[in-house]
Amino acid sequence: MSIVVFHLHNAQPAAEAPVWVPQCHAYSDSAMTQALAHCQSLRADPRNAHVCISSDLSEMVGTLGVAAVENGRTPDGEPYDWSKAGRAGAVRRR
């Protein structure tokens, strides 16, 4: 189990005050498509709230993020010019 879909389900009829019941559904590493489809169906139902998915897949393509940048390049030699200022729309200072 490396993928889990969490949500809150309202167990009361619509006319009454909601009673939120936490629920979760577990999926294997290879079932991401099914987990995403399940999230989509849960979000379509107004009796559900706070639908989210969490995963810790065992076969990642690589490590998360960039470990180091030297002279504008990552350890594997690829150019790296991302900056928070550029993402926020501000003019990048050079």
Helices and strands as residue ranges (DSSP letters): E 3-10, E 20-27, G 29-31, H 32-44, E 48-55, H 84-88
